[in-house]
Amino acid sequence: MSFTVVIPARYGSTRFPGKPLADIQGKPMIQHVVDRAHEAGASKVIVATDDARIQEVARSFATVCMTASTHQSGTERIAEVLEKEHISGDSIVVNVQGDEPFIPAQNIQQVASNLAVAKQCEMATLSTPISNTEDVLNPNVVKVLVNTHNEAIYFSRAAIPFERNRMMANPSDADPTLYFRHIGIYAYRANYVQRYVSYAPSALEHIESLEQLRALWYGDKIHCDVAKAPPPVGVDTPDDLARLLKG
């Protein structure tokens, strides 16, 4: 199976400026992400950025596509990349964020393979079981519900499903085994990306601040499977990175 990995990489970050270029064991963070994409078996790896500093570093180990700085979402940036790089419409494209240096290659390959098999779906993504009540109630942990066909029903920052008998009395009594956290990796066919960015933004994505709800709003299907490999801890600040490298 052939697939392309596109890695959006922004220099600006309020909590961690220049994060894609942060040094990890002698290599910039973005290079580790590129390495994981190659390990997954990607036929092509493209770094998408609007910053000349990232371009200068990444051009030595990946194809770099310079994109506009006006995009409102990572998917819009990827749409520009696919057009500039002449990626065919039936190609499978995996969106891997440029600040995920520890993402398991197995998960990149899994989401691409799932989309190849799930012909009825326009997108594919992954989830992982939630193990504690704090994450169930944390709005920064996005929850996902799926149906019997492994298709996403809804994504939310709220606790879904809502356990009426338990949580009406005390939300902290939620049973974490009922919940799954969404992992922000996506696969789509190239021609669907162009269709997606042609949609007007939906009310739901603004309410929840979750871009993937646009697809569900317009009736498109998102395949969602449990990740085969444990997802990495996020790197949001320099302290996060220091703790991961130390431990």
Steps between C-alpha positions, in 0.01 A plus 500: 500500500634840400430812706640849548564662838461877526641661814370853574765687698452848645777701665271720706375357829399696807633242745788359293628730222700317235383162628557303173868599514555406866800270542428139593808281529689699240220534245221757463155387609363517145766253380383245757145534362632448145690192619184353651316556169771314308492218755126471436568435132392831350586525132545877533543734797430872467557766763249784458600831653472876457827572681839535327687380812319164492546479123876554532539221755253247357608518135803279580286199599154549345307660218390843623197682366468869590139596560303816567495642853129579479361146540246459778563128547751224436266346243499820296880494504500138384262583215751754371780244527309236306433746220859628483651150516251360244385216725243289312142509625481134599821513706479435873646787703581487871516819704763469775564806715853643503515497881450122537860371510404191698200392294516123440562416134251217546218751555585691183490178301181387676297809415607483133415129479163554667398759243609275215264230629212725612383597152178652640692757705655827389740523794665276760633579847586325827403492867630355824321388819473751784616364834408768752208723588709816481545451125129429456418841649794689345383715204851486353460124458277450195264205527364300205200270462494234228234269363515127435669562163789694661361825362514813715161619624626814674809667647469719809690671779213397726458158661329288235317276557344675799428245773170634622457280808854562627592846382178685577580449866878536483702546177812358666322162520539456123622157393816569292478160326210634292706779343754533219737788432538615144854497360559783254635309201300489176508316170297613201493459125646804327183583309302505825731765649404735218131428562539554874659844467222603260243454779389802696609469866231338712337620820612191691870544427482857630312396814741218589807646326551164327569512128404137433135574585470673163519163327223351716286814458494444124429128530847367422623188680810478719643156579628484857694204639684446828871566450718189500787682673463724810490865390784728611474766767452843343787748483340838565777678691880479538442346844291221343787415269755511782293257709457256211871500419592456865258219572 
